[in-house]
């Protein structure tokens, strides 16, 4: 959506969050994706990175193994390369 339609991250978050939060919308780990969208709307430029950060925050107290140094700037993420 971002590159093809030229929509800003925060607008993508607002649109998709509304859909995802509908009771009948079935999505495994729904809260993880909502958190990923929140990160994507704020400090994380790519949705895949936002998903990795959301998983790290929920599953490992924010510890993330990654070579992407930009992810060190995400609040509550502790990034390691080894």
NULUMKOL-967648 format. One record per atom (N, C-alpha, C): residue number from 1; atom name; z negated, x negated, y negated. Coordinates in Angstrom, 2 decimals. Example, Ala and Ser with C-alpha at 12.3 -4.5 7.8 and 13.67 -1.06 7.14 Angstrom:
<koldos>
{i 1; at N; w -7.80; u -13.19; v 5.69}
{i 1; at CA; w -7.80; u -12.30; v 4.50}
{i 1; at C; w -7.80; u -13.20; v 3.30}
{i 2; at N; w -7.08; u -12.85; v 2.25}
{i 2; at CA; w -7.14; u -13.67; v 1.06}
{i 2; at C; w -7.87; u -12.90; v -0.03}
</koldos>
This chain:
<koldos>
{i 1; at N; w 0.00; u -0.83; v 1.19}
{i 1; at CA; w 0.00; u 0.00; v 0.00}
{i 1; at C; w 0.00; u -0.87; v -1.25}
{i 2; at N; w -0.80; u -1.91; v -1.22}
{i 2; at CA; w -0.96; u -2.75; v -2.40}
{i 2; at C; w 0.36; u -3.40; v -2.82}
{i 3; at N; w 1.03; u -4.06; v -1.88}
{i 3; at CA; w 2.23; u -4.80; v -2.26}
{i 3; at C; w 3.45; u -3.88; v -2.41}
{i 4; at N; w 3.60; u -2.90; v -1.55}
{i 4; at CA; w 4.78; u -2.04; v -1.61}
{i 4; at C; w 4.71; u -1.05; v -2.77}
{i 5; at N; w 3.58; u -0.38; v -2.92}
{i 5; at CA; w 3.45; u 0.66; v -3.94}
{i 5; at C; w 2.86; u 0.15; v -5.25}
{i 6; at N; w 2.41; u -1.10; v -5.26}
{i 6; at CA; w 1.80; u -1.69; v -6.46}
{i 6; at C; w 0.56; u -0.90; v -6.92}
{i 7; at N; w -0.29; u -0.56; v -5.94}
{i 7; at CA; w -1.52; u 0.17; v -6.22}
{i 7; at C; w -2.67; u -0.82; v -6.24}
{i 8; at N; w -3.57; u -0.69; v -7.20}
{i 8; at CA; w -4.72; u -1.58; v -7.31}
{i 8; at C; w -5.70; u -1.34; v -6.17}
{i 9; at N; w -6.44; u -2.38; v -5.82}
{i 9; at CA; w -7.40; u -2.30; v -4.71}
{i 9; at C; w -8.41; u -1.18; v -4.89}
{i 10; at N; w -8.91; u -1.00; v -6.10}
{i 10; at CA; w -9.93; u 0.04; v -6.29}
{i 10; at C; w -9.36; u 1.44; v -6.10}
{i 11; at N; w -8.10; u 1.63; v -6.42}
{i 11; at CA; w -7.46; u 2.94; v -6.21}
{i 11; at C; w -7.21; u 3.17; v -4.72}
{i 12; at N; w -6.87; u 2.11; v -4.00}
{i 12; at CA; w -6.71; u 2.22; v -2.54}
{i 12; at C; w -8.05; u 2.62; v -1.92}
{i 13; at N; w -9.12; u 1.96; v -2.37}
{i 13; at CA; w -10.47; u 2.29; v -1.87}
{i 13; at C; w -10.79; u 3.76; v -2.12}
{i 14; at N; w -10.59; u 4.22; v -3.34}
{i 14; at CA; w -10.93; u 5.61; v -3.68}
{i 14; at C; w -10.16; u 6.60; v -2.82}
{i 15; at N; w -8.88; u 6.33; v -2.62}
{i 15; at CA; w -8.04; u 7.25; v -1.83}
{i 15; at C; w -8.43; u 7.26; v -0.36}
{i 16; at N; w -8.57; u 6.08; v 0.22}
{i 16; at CA; w -8.85; u 6.01; v 1.66}
{i 16; at C; w -10.28; u 6.40; v 1.99}
{i 17; at N; w -11.23; u 6.09; v 1.11}
{i 17; at CA; w -12.62; u 6.46; v 1.38}
{i 17; at C; w -12.75; u 7.98; v 1.50}
{i 18; at N; w -12.07; u 8.70; v 0.64}
{i 18; at CA; w -12.11; u 10.15; v 0.67}
{i 18; at C; w -11.63; u 10.68; v 2.02}
{i 19; at N; w -10.57; u 10.11; v 2.53}
{i 19; at CA; w -10.02; u 10.54; v 3.82}
{i 19; at C; w -10.95; u 10.16; v 4.96}
{i 20; at N; w -11.40; u 8.92; v 4.96}
{i 20; at CA; w -12.23; u 8.41; v 6.06}
{i 20; at C; w -13.55; u 9.16; v 6.17}
{i 21; at N; w -14.12; u 9.58; v 5.06}
{i 21; at CA; w -15.42; u 10.25; v 5.08}
{i 21; at C; w -15.37; u 11.71; v 5.53}
{i 22; at N; w -14.19; u 12.25; v 5.71}
{i 22; at CA; w -14.07; u 13.63; v 6.19}
{i 22; at C; w -14.66; u 13.70; v 7.60}
{i 23; at N; w -15.49; u 14.72; v 7.85}
{i 23; at CA; w -16.19; u 14.85; v 9.14}
{i 23; at C; w -15.25; u 14.84; v 10.34}
{i 24; at N; w -14.11; u 15.46; v 10.25}
{i 24; at CA; w -13.19; u 15.53; v 11.38}
{i 24; at C; w -12.34; u 14.28; v 11.58}
{i 25; at N; w -12.42; u 13.35; v 10.66}
{i 25; at CA; w -11.63; u 12.11; v 10.78}
{i 25; at C; w -12.36; u 11.16; v 11.71}
{i 26; at N; w -11.76; u 10.90; v 12.86}
{i 26; at CA; w -12.41; u 10.06; v 13.87}
{i 26; at C; w -11.91; u 8.63; v 13.72}
{i 27; at N; w -12.85; u 7.72; v 13.52}
{i 27; at CA; w -12.54; u 6.31; v 13.37}
{i 27; at C; w -13.73; u 5.51; v 13.92}
{i 28; at N; w -13.51; u 4.74; v 14.98}
{i 28; at CA; w -14.61; u 3.91; v 15.48}
{i 28; at C; w -15.09; u 2.95; v 14.38}
{i 29; at N; w -16.38; u 2.75; v 14.30}
{i 29; at CA; w -16.97; u 1.87; v 13.28}
{i 29; at C; w -16.62; u 2.30; v 11.86}
{i 30; at N; w -16.67; u 3.59; v 11.62}
{i 30; at CA; w -16.29; u 4.16; v 10.33}
{i 30; at C; w -17.02; u 3.48; v 9.17}
{i 31; at N; w -18.32; u 3.26; v 9.33}
{i 31; at CA; w -19.10; u 2.63; v 8.25}
{i 31; at C; w -18.62; u 1.21; v 7.95}
{i 32; at N; w -18.17; u 0.50; v 8.99}
{i 32; at CA; w -17.66; u -0.85; v 8.78}
{i 32; at C; w -16.42; u -0.83; v 7.90}
{i 33; at N; w -15.54; u 0.13; v 8.15}
{i 33; at CA; w -14.32; u 0.20; v 7.35}
{i 33; at C; w -14.58; u 0.67; v 5.93}
{i 34; at N; w -15.55; u 1.53; v 5.76}
{i 34; at CA; w -15.94; u 1.93; v 4.41}
{i 34; at C; w -16.49; u 0.71; v 3.65}
{i 35; at N; w -17.33; u -0.08; v 4.31}
{i 35; at CA; w -17.83; u -1.31; v 3.69}
{i 35; at C; w -16.69; u -2.27; v 3.38}
{i 36; at N; w -15.75; u -2.41; v 4.31}
{i 36; at CA; w -14.59; u -3.28; v 4.08}
{i 36; at C; w -13.78; u -2.81; v 2.88}
{i 37; at N; w -13.60; u -1.51; v 2.75}
{i 37; at CA; w -12.88; u -0.98; v 1.59}
{i 37; at C; w -13.64; u -1.25; v 0.29}
{i 38; at N; w -14.97; u -1.15; v 0.33}
{i 38; at CA; w -15.77; u -1.46; v -0.85}
{i 38; at C; w -15.60; u -2.92; v -1.25}
{i 39; at N; w -15.63; u -3.82; v -0.27}
{i 39; at CA; w -15.43; u -5.24; v -0.54}
{i 39; at C; w -14.02; u -5.49; v -1.08}
{i 40; at N; w -13.04; u -4.81; v -0.50}
{i 40; at CA; w -11.65; u -4.94; v -0.91}
{i 40; at C; w -11.46; u -4.46; v -2.36}
{i 41; at N; w -12.17; u -3.43; v -2.73}
{i 41; at CA; w -12.08; u -2.91; v -4.10}
{i 41; at C; w -12.76; u -3.84; v -5.10}
{i 42; at N; w -13.68; u -4.67; v -4.59}
{i 42; at CA; w -14.43; u -5.54; v -5.49}
{i 42; at C; w -13.98; u -6.98; v -5.45}
{i 43; at N; w -14.57; u -7.77; v -4.57}
{i 43; at CA; w -14.41; u -9.22; v -4.66}
{i 43; at C; w -13.49; u -9.85; v -3.61}
{i 44; at N; w -12.96; u -9.08; v -2.68}
{i 44; at CA; w -12.14; u -9.65; v -1.60}
{i 44; at C; w -10.70; u -9.18; v -1.78}
{i 45; at N; w -9.78; u -10.12; v -1.92}
{i 45; at CA; w -8.39; u -9.79; v -2.28}
{i 45; at C; w -7.58; u -9.19; v -1.14}
{i 46; at N; w -7.91; u -9.52; v 0.11}
{i 46; at CA; w -7.11; u -9.07; v 1.25}
{i 46; at C; w -7.96; u -8.21; v 2.17}
{i 47; at N; w -7.38; u -7.11; v 2.66}
{i 47; at CA; w -8.13; u -6.17; v 3.48}
{i 47; at C; w -8.60; u -6.80; v 4.78}
{i 48; at N; w -7.80; u -7.65; v 5.40}
{i 48; at CA; w -8.22; u -8.32; v 6.64}
{i 48; at C; w -9.45; u -9.18; v 6.42}
{i 49; at N; w -9.49; u -9.89; v 5.30}
{i 49; at CA; w -10.68; u -10.69; v 4.96}
{i 49; at C; w -11.88; u -9.78; v 4.71}
{i 50; at N; w -11.63; u -8.64; v 4.06}
{i 50; at CA; w -12.71; u -7.69; v 3.80}
{i 50; at C; w -13.28; u -7.15; v 5.12}
{i 51; at N; w -12.42; u -6.92; v 6.10}
{i 51; at CA; w -12.89; u -6.46; v 7.43}
{i 51; at C; w -13.74; u -7.53; v 8.10}
{i 52; at N; w -13.31; u -8.79; v 8.01}
{i 52; at CA; w -14.08; u -9.89; v 8.60}
{i 52; at C; w -15.45; u -10.00; v 7.92}
{i 53; at N; w -15.48; u -9.88; v 6.61}
{i 53; at CA; w -16.75; u -9.95; v 5.88}
{i 53; at C; w -17.66; u -8.78; v 6.24}
{i 54; at N; w -17.09; u -7.58; v 6.33}
{i 54; at CA; w -17.88; u -6.39; v 6.69}
{i 54; at C; w -18.48; u -6.57; v 8.08}
{i 55; at N; w -17.70; u -7.08; v 9.02}
{i 55; at CA; w -18.21; u -7.32; v 10.38}
{i 55; at C; w -19.32; u -8.36; v 10.35}
{i 56; at N; w -19.14; u -9.42; v 9.57}
{i 56; at CA; w -20.18; u -10.46; v 9.48}
{i 56; at C; w -21.46; u -9.89; v 8.87}
{i 57; at N; w -21.32; u -9.07; v 7.86}
{i 57; at CA; w -22.51; u -8.48; v 7.22}
{i 57; at C; w -23.26; u -7.56; v 8.18}
{i 58; at N; w -22.53; u -6.80; v 8.97}
{i 58; at CA; w -23.17; u -5.84; v 9.87}
{i 58; at C; w -23.67; u -6.47; v 11.17}
{i 59; at N; w -22.98; u -7.49; v 11.64}
{i 59; at CA; w -23.28; u -8.02; v 12.97}
{i 59; at C; w -24.02; u -9.35; v 13.00}
{i 60; at N; w -23.92; u -10.13; v 11.93}
{i 60; at CA; w -24.50; u -11.48; v 12.00}
{i 60; at C; w -25.17; u -11.91; v 10.70}
{i 61; at N; w -25.76; u -10.96; v 10.00}
{i 61; at CA; w -26.49; u -11.25; v 8.76}
{i 61; at C; w -25.64; u -12.00; v 7.74}
{i 62; at N; w -24.34; u -11.76; v 7.76}
{i 62; at CA; w -23.46; u -12.36; v 6.76}
{i 62; at C; w -22.88; u -13.71; v 7.15}
{i 63; at N; w -23.21; u -14.20; v 8.34}
{i 63; at CA; w -22.65; u -15.50; v 8.77}
{i 63; at C; w -21.21; u -15.30; v 9.21}
{i 64; at N; w -20.33; u -16.16; v 8.70}
{i 64; at CA; w -18.91; u -16.04; v 8.97}
{i 64; at C; w -18.30; u -17.41; v 9.18}
{i 65; at N; w -17.60; u -17.59; v 10.27}
{i 65; at CA; w -16.90; u -18.83; v 10.57}
{i 65; at C; w -15.48; u -18.68; v 10.05}
{i 66; at N; w -15.13; u -19.43; v 9.01}
{i 66; at CA; w -13.82; u -19.29; v 8.39}
{i 66; at C; w -13.47; u -20.55; v 7.60}
{i 67; at N; w -12.19; u -20.86; v 7.56}
{i 67; at CA; w -11.72; u -21.97; v 6.73}
{i 67; at C; w -11.37; u -21.51; v 5.31}
{i 68; at N; w -11.41; u -20.22; v 5.08}
{i 68; at CA; w -11.06; u -19.66; v 3.77}
{i 68; at C; w -12.22; u -19.82; v 2.80}
{i 69; at N; w -12.13; u -20.79; v 1.92}
{i 69; at CA; w -13.22; u -21.10; v 1.00}
{i 69; at C; w -13.50; u -19.99; v 0.01}
{i 70; at N; w -12.51; u -19.15; v -0.28}
{i 70; at CA; w -12.72; u -18.03; v -1.21}
{i 70; at C; w -13.79; u -17.06; v -0.71}
{i 71; at N; w -13.94; u -16.99; v 0.60}
{i 71; at CA; w -14.91; u -16.05; v 1.16}
{i 71; at C; w -16.35; u -16.47; v 0.89}
{i 72; at N; w -16.57; u -17.71; v 0.50}
{i 72; at CA; w -17.91; u -18.17; v 0.13}
{i 72; at C; w -18.41; u -17.47; v -1.14}
{i 73; at N; w -17.48; u -16.93; v -1.91}
{i 73; at CA; w -17.84; u -16.27; v -3.17}
{i 73; at C; w -18.25; u -14.81; v -2.98}
{i 74; at N; w -18.10; u -14.30; v -1.77}
{i 74; at CA; w -18.46; u -12.90; v -1.49}
{i 74; at C; w -19.98; u -12.81; v -1.35}
{i 75; at N; w -20.57; u -11.85; v -2.07}
{i 75; at CA; w -22.02; u -11.68; v -2.02}
{i 75; at C; w -22.51; u -11.49; v -0.59}
{i 76; at N; w -23.58; u -12.18; v -0.26}
{i 76; at CA; w -24.28; u -12.08; v 1.04}
{i 76; at C; w -23.49; u -12.65; v 2.22}
{i 77; at N; w -22.39; u -13.34; v 1.96}
{i 77; at CA; w -21.64; u -14.02; v 3.03}
{i 77; at C; w -22.02; u -15.49; v 3.03}
{i 78; at N; w -22.36; u -15.99; v 4.20}
{i 78; at CA; w -22.62; u -17.41; v 4.40}
{i 78; at C; w -21.50; u -17.93; v 5.28}
{i 79; at N; w -20.59; u -18.70; v 4.68}
{i 79; at CA; w -19.41; u -19.17; v 5.38}
{i 79; at C; w -19.62; u -20.58; v 5.90}
{i 80; at N; w -19.17; u -20.79; v 7.12}
{i 80; at CA; w -19.22; u -22.12; v 7.73}
{i 80; at C; w -17.86; u -22.43; v 8.33}
{i 81; at N; w -17.53; u -23.70; v 8.39}
{i 81; at CA; w -16.25; u -24.11; v 8.97}
{i 81; at C; w -16.41; u -24.65; v 10.38}
{i 82; at N; w -17.63; u -24.95; v 10.78}
{i 82; at CA; w -17.87; u -25.50; v 12.12}
{i 82; at C; w -18.96; u -24.70; v 12.80}
</koldos>
